[in-house]
């Protein structure tokens, strides 16, 4: 019985460690992606709105 409890405890510990490692890897991936995006300039298109002066006088 003691060995079953020990095996269950070890399994739970390995599962928790794996879950923590997966979340750490996910966080590192997000940080690297943000770091890559900081190198690029603003890629949003620049919109210039022009209007003739005649249409403002109406």
LINRA-V306954 format. One record per run of one state. SS is the DSSP state (@ for helix, = for strand, . for the rest). FROM is the first residue (numbers start at 1). TO is the last residue. If there is no record, write none. Layout:
# LINRA-V306954
ss=SS from=FROM to=TO
ss=SS from=FROM to=TO
This chain:
# LINRA-V306954
ss=. from=1 to=1
ss=@ from=2 to=39
ss=. from=40 to=52
ss=@ from=53 to=57
ss=. from=58 to=58
